[in-house]
Amino acid sequence: MTIAHVLSSFGMGGQERVALDLAVGQRAAGQRVMAVTLESGDEGPLGAEFRARGAEVAHLRKRPGFDASLILRLRRLFREHRVAVVHTHNPQPLIYGGPAARASGAVLVHTKHGVNADSDRRLWMKRAAGLLVDAFVAVSEPTADVARRIRECRPGRLHVIANGIDLSRFGPDDQARAAVRAELGIPGDAFVVGTVGRLGPEKAHPYFLRSVGPLLGPDFHVVIAGGGAEAERIAEVARGLPVPSSVHLLGMRRDVPRVLAAFDVFALTSVSEGLPLVIPEAMATRLPVVSTAVGGIPQVVVEDQTGLLVESGDEAGLRDAVARLAGDRALASRFARAGRERALSRYSSQRMVDDYLALYRDCMSRRGIDIAT
């Protein structure tokens, strides 16, 4: 069958990486896969990676405002390529890809990757498009609870499939640890707490920096890797800390496994999340995790077994959790070992690929569509 993943863009966010891993796994299972972006311009490294892994790539630019023509163009694309399953990721692709999928006769599967703030008009549009889905997937139970509360789909169409990722690239790496620290001027025996991800308001990086700021010194460093709209604000907060030289802002990095290997603790301070893939990546790298207890994170990080959880906005609580692990390396090591085992057993991309393929086939069967299509 032909599967089309519809994305707002080919940026390097969590949903795009999920779609890429699904595409890779689905290609390996013998399916034809397309990746469709609603953003024009250079497809960037992710579009090139889709192509390199055997997926076809299509650009259908969304025009400013509500673009009814985009629905027609998507329908034409799906019909021309005999797409059997349209898989949309997050609201905008659902709003446009949903009607186009139904009009083309394809099965429509949608994944809600997180909690999206919406105007009344956008929520109405999401609900209308949600009525068209054959299956509506949330990446965690808390994300599913939000979908139920705001009535994004019919209750009987709602499923939960946890995100998975190819974790084969992630693991402890002493050579990478030493090399990255040398690049950044961090002593080999210093304690490093770091985070990786898009620099957006919901990630609350300024709160992270203010929390751990009092701990900074020659033997305690902070590393933040990622790019985004909040970059300058974060840099300004870093400059105002007591020891700004112990804060390292790396910008966007393509070598995330190497960067993670240089950390002693991974921290995530988001105010809202679905199921962030970077946490299983950090756990697979054998890092203990300190995180805010939002969204699906408590399903991944087991309190006092693989890491420590704090309430969102609790600066003192976050600082105490990081300080506890810095002061008790044996505890940190125990969390790290348990976390790696949990990540590899529960959050592999193959498990996710199998779950989605089974869902596609179930939806096709219920619609009376030949699975060999």
Kinemage of the C-alpha trace (Angstrom):
@kinemage 1
@onewidth
@group {chain A} dominant
@subgroup {mainchain}
@vectorlist {calphas} color= white
{ca met a 1} P 0.000 0.000 0.000
{ca thr a 2} L 1.003 3.633 -0.392
{ca ile a 3} L 1.188 5.695 2.803
{ca ala a 4} L 1.405 9.504 2.761
{ca his a 5} L 2.648 11.321 5.867
{ca val a 6} L 1.460 14.947 5.806
{ca leu a 7} L 3.491 17.480 7.810
{ca ser a 8} L 3.372 21.243 8.250
{ca ser a 9} L 7.076 21.449 7.454
{ca phe a 10} L 10.287 19.463 7.256
{ca gly a 11} L 11.647 21.091 10.403
{ca met a 12} L 13.547 18.958 12.893
{ca gly a 13} L 10.883 18.785 15.598
{ca gly a 14} L 9.582 15.734 17.394
{ca gln a 15} L 6.627 15.029 15.100
{ca glu a 16} L 8.818 15.220 12.001
{ca arg a 17} L 11.268 12.747 13.493
{ca val a 18} L 8.416 10.377 14.364
{ca ala a 19} L 7.202 10.581 10.763
{ca leu a 20} L 10.717 9.887 9.491
{ca asp a 21} L 11.121 6.824 11.698
{ca leu a 22} L 7.680 5.597 10.639
{ca ala a 23} L 8.623 6.084 6.994
{ca val a 24} L 11.867 4.161 7.430
{ca gly a 25} L 10.124 1.280 9.198
{ca gln a 26} L 7.252 1.202 6.741
{ca arg a 27} L 9.650 1.135 3.786
{ca ala a 28} L 11.497 -1.759 5.439
{ca ala a 29} L 8.127 -3.539 5.725
{ca gly a 30} L 7.674 -3.262 1.966
{ca gln a 31} L 5.295 -0.265 1.806
{ca arg a 32} L 5.509 2.695 -0.546
{ca val a 33} L 5.842 5.903 1.478
{ca met a 34} L 5.438 9.598 0.672
{ca ala a 35} L 6.313 12.588 2.848
{ca val a 36} L 4.244 15.693 2.080
{ca thr a 37} L 5.098 19.130 3.456
{ca leu a 38} L 2.755 22.131 3.381
{ca glu a 39} L 5.695 24.530 3.437
{ca ser a 40} L 7.500 25.751 0.345
{ca gly a 41} L 11.181 26.426 -0.081
{ca asp a 42} L 14.268 24.380 0.576
{ca glu a 43} L 13.279 20.977 1.922
{ca gly a 44} L 16.276 21.055 4.247
{ca pro a 45} L 18.074 18.108 5.780
{ca leu a 46} L 14.908 16.286 6.799
{ca gly a 47} L 13.460 16.249 3.286
{ca ala a 48} L 16.774 14.983 1.979
{ca glu a 49} L 16.772 12.287 4.662
{ca phe a 50} L 13.276 11.166 3.674
{ca arg a 51} L 14.534 10.764 0.112
{ca ala a 52} L 17.712 8.989 1.226
{ca arg a 53} L 15.634 6.465 3.165
{ca gly a 54} L 13.457 5.619 0.165
{ca ala a 55} L 10.426 7.889 0.677
{ca glu a 56} L 9.040 10.113 -2.059
{ca val a 57} L 8.796 13.805 -1.188
{ca ala a 58} L 6.163 16.348 -2.245
{ca his a 59} L 5.835 20.079 -1.511
{ca leu a 60} L 2.367 21.642 -1.579
{ca arg a 61} L 2.687 25.195 -0.322
{ca lys a 62} L -0.095 26.517 1.874
{ca arg a 63} L -1.005 30.066 0.862
{ca pro a 64} L -1.615 32.751 3.518
{ca gly a 65} L -4.900 32.518 5.395
{ca phe a 66} L -7.288 29.634 4.889
{ca asp a 67} L -6.262 28.021 1.599
{ca ala a 68} L -9.161 25.969 0.174
{ca ser a 69} L -7.099 25.203 -2.928
{ca leu a 70} L -4.690 23.197 -0.789
{ca ile a 71} L -7.405 20.622 -0.103
{ca leu a 72} L -7.969 20.212 -3.839
{ca arg a 73} L -4.240 19.951 -4.546
{ca leu a 74} L -3.782 17.340 -1.818
{ca arg a 75} L -6.744 15.342 -3.135
{ca arg a 76} L -5.206 15.360 -6.609
{ca leu a 77} L -1.860 14.203 -5.204
{ca phe a 78} L -3.444 11.358 -3.231
{ca arg a 79} L -5.462 10.190 -6.245
{ca glu a 80} L -2.541 10.378 -8.674
{ca his a 81} L -0.358 8.270 -6.379
{ca arg a 82} L -3.157 5.884 -5.353
{ca val a 83} L -2.557 6.643 -1.679
{ca ala a 84} L -4.286 4.098 0.569
{ca val a 85} L -3.485 5.708 3.938
{ca val a 86} L -3.100 9.424 4.681
{ca his a 87} L -1.383 9.946 8.023
{ca thr a 88} L -1.553 13.544 9.243
{ca his a 89} L 0.608 14.917 12.050
{ca asn a 90} L -0.755 17.721 14.242
{ca pro a 91} L -3.528 20.260 13.480
{ca gln a 92} L -2.743 22.020 10.198
{ca pro a 93} L -2.120 18.825 8.189
{ca leu a 94} L -5.365 17.380 9.592
{ca ile a 95} L -7.404 20.453 8.694
{ca tyr a 96} L -6.249 20.289 5.059
{ca gly a 97} L -5.252 16.660 4.648
{ca gly a 98} L -8.375 15.266 6.310
{ca pro a 99} L -10.953 16.441 3.746
{ca ala a 100} L -8.517 15.646 0.923
{ca ala a 101} L -8.041 12.091 2.205
{ca arg a 102} L -11.771 11.427 2.463
{ca ala a 103} L -12.413 12.926 -0.975
{ca ser a 104} L -9.745 10.682 -2.481
{ca gly a 105} L -11.086 7.542 -0.792
{ca ala a 106} L -8.014 7.016 1.403
{ca val a 107} L -8.055 5.921 5.037
{ca leu a 108} L -7.314 8.851 7.347
{ca val a 109} L -5.160 8.369 10.450
{ca his a 110} L -4.195 11.368 12.541
{ca thr a 111} L -1.605 11.680 15.307
{ca lys a 112} L -1.872 14.294 18.042
{ca his a 113} L 1.712 14.804 19.220
{ca gly a 114} L 1.093 17.330 21.972
{ca val a 115} L -1.178 19.968 23.439
{ca asn a 116} L -1.773 22.764 20.940
{ca ala a 117} L -3.106 26.173 21.957
{ca asp a 118} L -6.004 27.089 19.685
{ca ser a 119} L -8.301 29.980 18.921
{ca asp a 120} L -12.033 29.214 18.878
{ca arg a 121} L -11.991 29.193 15.065
{ca arg a 122} L -9.046 26.801 14.842
{ca leu a 123} L -10.587 24.490 17.462
{ca trp a 124} L -13.812 24.401 15.426
{ca met a 125} L -11.817 23.518 12.313
{ca lys a 126} L -9.957 20.757 14.190
{ca arg a 127} L -13.216 19.288 15.461
{ca ala a 128} L -14.729 19.352 11.982
{ca ala a 129} L -11.684 17.625 10.502
{ca gly a 130} L -11.601 15.199 13.426
{ca leu a 131} L -15.012 13.893 12.403
{ca leu a 132} L -13.400 12.564 9.219
{ca val a 133} L -10.719 10.369 10.799
{ca asp a 134} L -10.751 6.583 10.714
{ca ala a 135} L -8.403 6.628 13.707
{ca phe a 136} L -7.227 9.464 15.954
{ca val a 137} L -3.993 8.630 17.792
{ca ala a 138} L -2.656 10.357 20.898
{ca val a 139} L 0.973 9.752 21.863
{ca ser a 140} L 0.186 9.424 25.583
{ca glu a 141} L -2.775 9.000 27.913
{ca pro a 142} L -2.627 12.654 29.083
{ca thr a 143} L -2.651 13.756 25.444
{ca ala a 144} L -5.656 11.495 24.851
{ca asp a 145} L -7.381 13.071 27.872
{ca val a 146} L -6.986 16.501 26.263
{ca ala a 147} L -8.424 15.204 22.988
{ca arg a 148} L -11.451 13.841 24.875
{ca arg a 149} L -11.929 17.025 26.886
{ca ile a 150} L -11.966 19.353 23.879
{ca arg a 151} L -13.842 16.804 21.706
{ca glu a 152} L -11.313 16.512 18.896
{ca cys a 153} L -12.746 13.240 17.580
{ca arg a 154} L -15.414 10.618 18.136
{ca pro a 155} L -14.574 8.663 21.326
{ca gly a 156} L -14.614 5.326 19.514
{ca arg a 157} L -11.921 6.489 17.088
{ca leu a 158} L -9.387 7.458 19.774
{ca his a 159} L -6.278 5.314 20.282
{ca val a 160} L -3.023 5.699 22.223
{ca ile a 161} L 0.268 4.712 20.576
{ca ala a 162} L 3.393 5.870 22.372
{ca asn a 163} L 6.082 7.405 20.207
{ca gly a 164} L 9.081 5.275 19.415
{ca ile a 165} L 12.425 6.131 17.908
{ca asp a 166} L 15.482 4.457 16.438
{ca leu a 167} L 17.633 4.251 19.552
{ca ser a 168} L 20.508 2.379 17.935
{ca arg a 169} L 22.495 5.634 17.620
{ca phe a 170} L 22.205 6.432 21.325
{ca gly a 171} L 24.358 5.011 24.075
{ca pro a 172} L 27.238 5.881 26.392
{ca asp a 173} L 30.288 6.955 24.390
{ca asp a 174} L 33.435 7.862 26.304
{ca gln a 175} L 35.235 9.147 23.206
{ca ala a 176} L 32.378 11.465 22.241
{ca arg a 177} L 32.049 12.614 25.856
{ca ala a 178} L 35.700 13.645 25.987
{ca ala a 179} L 35.687 15.211 22.515
{ca val a 180} L 32.562 17.346 23.012
{ca arg a 181} L 33.754 18.541 26.411
{ca ala a 182} L 37.109 19.492 24.924
{ca glu a 183} L 35.343 21.429 22.141
{ca leu a 184} L 33.337 23.373 24.718
{ca gly a 185} L 36.167 23.907 27.190
{ca ile a 186} L 34.463 21.844 29.898
{ca pro a 187} L 36.769 19.904 32.245
{ca gly a 188} L 36.522 16.162 31.899
{ca asp a 189} L 35.577 15.715 35.556
{ca ala a 190} L 33.033 18.581 35.716
{ca phe a 191} L 29.344 17.861 36.302
{ca val a 192} L 27.229 18.717 33.250
{ca val a 193} L 23.467 19.060 33.162
{ca gly a 194} L 22.118 19.619 29.685
{ca thr a 195} L 19.090 19.680 27.462
{ca val a 196} L 18.417 19.307 23.745
{ca gly a 197} L 15.433 20.576 21.802
{ca arg a 198} L 13.683 23.412 20.069
{ca leu a 199} L 13.995 26.764 21.848
{ca gly a 200} L 10.293 27.598 22.138
{ca pro a 201} L 8.355 29.272 24.973
{ca glu a 202} L 6.726 26.020 26.077
{ca lys a 203} L 10.167 24.501 26.752
{ca ala a 204} L 10.829 27.081 29.510
{ca his a 205} L 14.599 27.302 29.098
{ca pro a 206} L 14.843 30.585 31.078
{ca tyr a 207} L 13.256 28.764 34.040
{ca phe a 208} L 15.837 26.001 33.608
{ca leu a 209} L 18.714 28.501 33.671
{ca arg a 210} L 17.364 30.438 36.648
{ca ser a 211} L 16.858 27.189 38.543
{ca val a 212} L 20.372 25.849 38.140
{ca gly a 213} L 22.108 29.244 38.009
{ca pro a 214} L 23.159 29.188 41.701
{ca leu a 215} L 24.925 25.835 41.136
{ca leu a 216} L 27.159 27.103 38.324
{ca gly a 217} L 30.914 27.127 38.754
{ca pro a 218} L 34.149 25.721 37.325
{ca asp a 219} L 32.989 22.192 38.162
{ca phe a 220} L 29.301 22.596 37.240
{ca his a 221} L 28.273 23.427 33.679
{ca val a 222} L 25.020 23.751 31.724
{ca val a 223} L 24.650 22.880 28.037
{ca ile a 224} L 21.640 23.806 25.870
{ca ala a 225} L 21.518 22.532 22.289
{ca gly a 226} L 18.824 23.665 19.874
{ca gly a 227} L 17.567 26.578 17.842
{ca gly a 228} L 14.352 28.539 17.826
{ca ala a 229} L 12.498 31.758 18.535
{ca glu a 230} L 13.627 31.995 22.164
{ca ala a 231} L 17.366 31.843 21.409
{ca glu a 232} L 18.140 35.498 22.125
{ca arg a 233} L 16.035 35.599 25.278
{ca ile a 234} L 17.803 32.502 26.589
{ca ala a 235} L 21.192 34.031 25.796
{ca glu a 236} L 20.187 37.171 27.695
{ca val a 237} L 19.200 35.139 30.764
{ca ala a 238} L 22.493 33.229 30.552
{ca arg a 239} L 24.492 36.472 30.459
{ca gly a 240} L 22.828 37.577 33.689
{ca leu a 241} L 23.784 34.460 35.674
{ca pro a 242} L 26.578 34.512 38.292
{ca val a 243} L 28.992 32.409 36.158
{ca pro a 244} L 27.881 32.848 32.523
{ca ser a 245} L 31.067 31.181 31.275
{ca ser a 246} L 29.707 27.879 32.611
{ca val a 247} L 26.667 28.071 30.312
{ca his a 248} L 27.137 26.714 26.789
{ca leu a 249} L 24.512 27.551 24.150
{ca leu a 250} L 25.260 25.382 21.132
{ca gly a 251} L 22.505 26.324 18.711
{ca met a 252} L 21.138 23.682 16.357
{ca arg a 253} L 23.221 20.500 16.319
{ca arg a 254} L 23.130 17.554 13.938
{ca asp a 255} L 25.243 15.380 16.252
{ca val a 256} L 22.759 14.970 19.110
{ca pro a 257} L 24.022 11.514 20.168
{ca arg a 258} L 27.525 12.978 20.662
{ca val a 259} L 26.179 15.963 22.582
{ca leu a 260} L 24.080 13.793 24.908
{ca ala a 261} L 27.102 11.612 25.632
{ca ala a 262} L 28.826 14.652 27.168
{ca phe a 263} L 26.108 15.126 29.832
{ca asp a 264} L 25.853 13.712 33.343
{ca val a 265} L 22.133 14.530 33.694
{ca phe a 266} L 19.497 15.335 31.101
{ca ala a 267} L 16.954 17.999 32.072
{ca leu a 268} L 13.637 18.951 30.494
{ca thr a 269} L 11.614 21.861 31.889
{ca ser a 270} L 8.635 22.079 29.517
{ca val a 271} L 5.309 23.499 30.652
{ca ser a 272} L 3.455 21.225 28.193
{ca glu a 273} L 4.419 18.098 26.258
{ca gly a 274} L 3.025 15.050 24.524
{ca leu a 275} L 5.681 12.376 24.686
{ca pro a 276} L 9.045 14.039 23.932
{ca leu a 277} L 11.344 11.661 22.071
{ca val a 278} L 14.470 13.283 23.443
{ca ile a 279} L 13.793 11.702 26.847
{ca pro a 280} L 14.035 8.085 25.589
{ca glu a 281} L 17.107 9.192 23.632
{ca ala a 282} L 18.704 10.542 26.801
{ca met a 283} L 17.744 7.417 28.738
{ca ala a 284} L 19.218 5.207 26.004
{ca thr a 285} L 22.413 7.261 26.333
{ca arg a 286} L 22.406 6.096 29.964
{ca leu a 287} L 21.580 9.441 31.525
{ca pro a 288} L 19.382 10.037 34.568
{ca val a 289} L 16.572 12.480 33.837
{ca val a 290} L 15.268 15.464 35.775
{ca ser a 291} L 12.041 16.767 34.275
{ca thr a 292} L 8.832 18.612 34.880
{ca ala a 293} L 5.923 16.188 35.360
{ca val a 294} L 3.831 17.331 32.379
{ca gly a 295} L 2.037 15.512 29.570
{ca gly a 296} L 3.241 11.975 28.954
{ca ile a 297} L 6.600 12.441 30.703
{ca pro a 298} L 5.610 10.621 33.946
{ca gln a 299} L 4.816 7.581 31.784
{ca val a 300} L 8.414 7.567 30.544
{ca val a 301} L 10.413 8.774 33.554
{ca val a 302} L 9.676 6.629 36.599
{ca glu a 303} L 10.103 8.732 39.734
{ca asp a 304} L 13.025 7.582 41.886
{ca gln a 305} L 13.821 4.765 39.454
{ca thr a 306} L 14.993 6.386 36.215
{ca gly a 307} L 14.974 10.022 37.291
{ca leu a 308} L 13.321 12.753 39.312
{ca leu a 309} L 10.143 14.692 38.504
{ca val a 310} L 9.194 18.186 39.661
{ca glu a 311} L 6.182 20.413 39.214
{ca ser a 312} L 6.301 22.858 36.324
{ca gly a 313} L 7.598 26.233 37.500
{ca asp a 314} L 9.157 24.915 40.720
{ca glu a 315} L 12.637 26.456 40.435
{ca ala a 316} L 13.790 25.343 43.865
{ca gly a 317} L 12.497 21.810 43.278
{ca leu a 318} L 14.347 21.506 39.996
{ca arg a 319} L 17.554 22.869 41.511
{ca asp a 320} L 17.323 20.459 44.448
{ca ala a 321} L 16.742 17.494 42.115
{ca val a 322} L 19.789 18.344 39.988
{ca ala a 323} L 21.906 18.996 43.090
{ca arg a 324} L 20.837 15.648 44.548
{ca leu a 325} L 22.142 13.779 41.513
{ca ala a 326} L 25.299 15.878 41.353
{ca gly a 327} L 26.003 14.984 44.967
{ca asp a 328} L 25.171 11.290 44.696
{ca arg a 329} L 26.850 9.805 41.633
{ca ala a 330} L 25.906 6.247 42.695
{ca leu a 331} L 22.214 7.196 42.668
{ca ala a 332} L 22.622 8.909 39.297
{ca ser a 333} L 24.315 5.804 37.908
{ca arg a 334} L 21.521 3.551 39.192
{ca phe a 335} L 18.864 5.759 37.553
{ca ala a 336} L 20.905 5.811 34.332
{ca arg a 337} L 21.165 2.019 34.058
{ca ala a 338} L 17.461 1.532 34.758
{ca gly a 339} L 16.555 4.276 32.292
{ca arg a 340} L 18.521 2.734 29.435
{ca glu a 341} L 16.851 -0.627 29.989
{ca arg a 342} L 13.407 0.985 30.045
{ca ala a 343} L 14.020 3.051 26.911
{ca leu a 344} L 15.254 0.119 24.850
{ca ser a 345} L 12.402 -2.156 25.930
{ca arg a 346} L 9.486 0.279 25.574
{ca tyr a 347} L 10.307 3.055 23.106
{ca ser a 348} L 11.822 1.404 20.045
{ca ser a 349} L 10.782 2.589 16.598
{ca gln a 350} L 9.985 -0.999 15.527
{ca arg a 351} L 7.279 -1.335 18.174
{ca met a 352} L 5.763 1.957 16.997
{ca val a 353} L 5.930 0.940 13.325
{ca asp a 354} L 4.226 -2.381 14.061
{ca asp a 355} L 1.471 -0.675 16.074
{ca tyr a 356} L 0.684 1.826 13.306
{ca leu a 357} L 0.734 -0.760 10.514
{ca ala a 358} L -1.717 -2.882 12.494
{ca leu a 359} L -3.948 0.184 12.970
{ca tyr a 360} L -3.810 1.040 9.246
{ca arg a 361} L -4.849 -2.496 8.336
{ca asp a 362} L -7.680 -2.490 10.851
{ca cys a 363} L -8.995 0.808 9.444
{ca met a 364} L -8.748 -0.486 5.879
{ca ser a 365} L -10.566 -3.668 6.816
{ca arg a 366} L -13.392 -1.714 8.464
{ca arg a 367} L -13.707 0.438 5.338
{ca gly a 368} L -13.667 -2.605 3.060
{ca ile a 369} L -10.437 -1.505 1.358
{ca asp a 370} L -8.166 -4.226 0.003
{ca ile a 371} L -5.057 -4.290 2.215
{ca ala a 372} L -2.963 -5.098 -0.869
{ca thr a 373} L -3.925 -1.724 -2.386
